């Protein structure tokens, strides 16, 4: 019984004999690094990086459910990326009002610069989400 399950896993179209297995497996490193950054002070987190991690996780989670072969490893790593990115962004955004209350002019200028990055990245993310929601992925099929 166990041998047949192992054989089925090894010969699966998204099994360890294909890139469909190894790419998401190594992508777990990004999520693990983001989890390690939970100990980092929120001031040291990067808005552009966390927005990119979150957007990547959200977009590719959906995509991984419609491609052939189904790749649950790819789906789970992208859900983890989206989750850790959202958590890190929430930490950073919760910090902002506290910073703004006792900032010097230099600190305020830095915060406005960060917000300008956030606004442009959010606009890009909204644009990408709009494409994502309107594009019919059901026709997308990729085979090696």
C-alpha positions as CSV (number, residue, x, y, z in Angstrom):
1,X,0.0,0.0,0.0
2,X,2.7,2.5,1.0
3,X,4.8,1.5,-2.0
4,X,2.0,2.2,-4.4
5,X,1.4,5.7,-2.8
6,X,5.1,6.5,-3.0
7,X,5.2,5.3,-6.6
8,X,2.1,7.5,-7.4
9,X,3.8,10.5,-5.8
10,X,7.1,10.0,-7.6
11,X,5.3,9.6,-11.0
12,X,2.8,12.5,-10.5
13,X,3.0,15.2,-13.2
14,X,3.9,17.7,-10.4
15,X,6.1,15.2,-8.5
16,X,9.8,15.4,-7.6
17,X,10.9,14.3,-11.1
18,X,9.6,17.7,-12.5
19,X,10.3,21.4,-12.0
20,X,6.7,21.7,-10.9
21,X,7.8,20.2,-7.6
22,X,11.2,21.8,-7.1
23,X,10.3,25.5,-7.9
24,X,7.6,25.8,-5.2
25,X,9.7,23.8,-2.8
26,X,12.6,26.3,-3.0
27,X,10.1,29.2,-2.9
28,X,9.3,28.2,0.7
29,X,12.6,29.9,1.5
30,X,10.9,33.3,0.9
31,X,8.1,32.5,3.3
32,X,10.5,31.1,5.9
33,X,12.6,34.3,5.6
34,X,9.5,36.4,6.0
35,X,8.5,34.4,9.1
36,X,12.1,35.0,10.5
37,X,11.5,38.7,9.9
38,X,8.6,38.6,12.4
39,X,11.2,39.3,15.1
40,X,12.4,42.4,13.2
41,X,11.2,45.8,14.4
42,X,8.4,47.0,12.1
43,X,10.5,50.2,11.3
44,X,13.0,48.0,9.4
45,X,10.3,46.3,7.2
46,X,10.1,47.4,3.5
47,X,6.7,48.4,2.1
48,X,7.7,47.6,-1.5
49,X,9.1,44.2,-0.5
50,X,6.0,43.2,1.6
51,X,3.6,44.4,-1.1
52,X,5.4,42.3,-3.7
53,X,5.4,39.2,-1.5
54,X,1.7,39.7,-0.7
55,X,0.7,40.3,-4.4
56,X,2.8,37.4,-5.6
57,X,1.1,35.1,-3.0
58,X,-2.4,36.2,-3.9
59,X,-2.0,36.1,-7.7
60,X,-0.1,32.8,-7.9
61,X,-2.4,31.1,-5.3
62,X,-5.3,31.6,-7.7
63,X,-3.2,30.6,-10.8
64,X,-2.0,27.4,-9.2
65,X,-5.5,26.1,-8.9
66,X,-6.3,26.4,-12.6
67,X,-3.2,25.1,-14.3
68,X,-2.7,21.5,-15.3
69,X,-1.3,19.6,-13.5
70,X,-2.8,20.7,-10.2
71,X,0.0,21.8,-7.9
72,X,-1.0,21.9,-4.3
73,X,2.7,22.6,-3.2
74,X,2.6,25.8,-5.4
75,X,-0.8,26.7,-3.9
76,X,0.3,26.2,-0.3
77,X,3.6,28.2,-0.6
78,X,1.7,31.1,-2.2
79,X,-0.9,31.1,0.5
80,X,1.9,31.2,3.0
81,X,3.6,34.1,1.1
82,X,0.3,36.1,1.0
83,X,-0.3,35.4,4.7
84,X,3.1,36.4,5.9
85,X,3.1,39.5,3.6
86,X,-0.3,40.7,4.9
87,X,0.9,40.2,8.5
88,X,4.1,42.1,7.9
89,X,2.2,44.9,6.2
90,X,-0.3,45.1,9.1
91,X,2.6,45.4,11.5
92,X,4.2,48.2,9.5
93,X,0.8,50.1,9.0
94,X,0.0,49.8,12.7
95,X,3.4,51.5,13.5
96,X,2.8,54.5,11.2
97,X,0.4,56.6,13.4
98,X,2.7,56.2,16.4
99,X,5.7,57.4,14.3
100,X,3.7,60.4,13.0
101,X,2.7,61.6,16.4
102,X,6.2,62.6,17.6
103,X,8.2,63.0,14.3
104,X,10.6,65.6,13.5
105,X,10.4,67.3,10.0
106,X,13.0,64.8,8.7
107,X,11.0,61.8,10.0
108,X,7.8,63.2,8.5
109,X,9.5,63.6,5.1
110,X,10.7,60.0,5.3
111,X,7.2,58.8,6.1
112,X,5.7,60.7,3.2
113,X,8.3,59.1,0.9
114,X,7.3,55.7,2.2
115,X,3.6,56.5,1.6
116,X,4.4,57.6,-2.0
117,X,6.0,54.2,-2.5
118,X,3.0,52.5,-1.0
119,X,0.5,54.5,-3.1
120,X,2.3,53.6,-6.4
121,X,2.6,50.0,-5.4
122,X,-1.0,49.8,-4.3
123,X,-2.1,51.3,-7.6
124,X,0.0,48.6,-9.4
125,X,-1.4,45.9,-7.2
126,X,-5.0,47.1,-7.8
127,X,-4.3,47.2,-11.6
128,X,-2.9,43.7,-11.4
129,X,-5.8,42.5,-9.3
130,X,-8.2,43.9,-11.9
131,X,-6.5,42.0,-14.7
132,X,-6.5,38.9,-12.5
133,X,-10.2,39.1,-11.8
134,X,-11.2,39.8,-15.4
135,X,-8.8,37.4,-17.1
136,X,-10.3,33.9,-17.8
137,X,-7.6,31.5,-16.5
138,X,-9.7,28.5,-17.5
139,X,-8.0,28.4,-20.9
140,X,-4.5,28.6,-19.5
141,X,-2.8,25.2,-19.7
142,X,0.9,24.6,-19.4
143,X,2.6,21.4,-20.1
144,X,6.3,20.5,-20.4
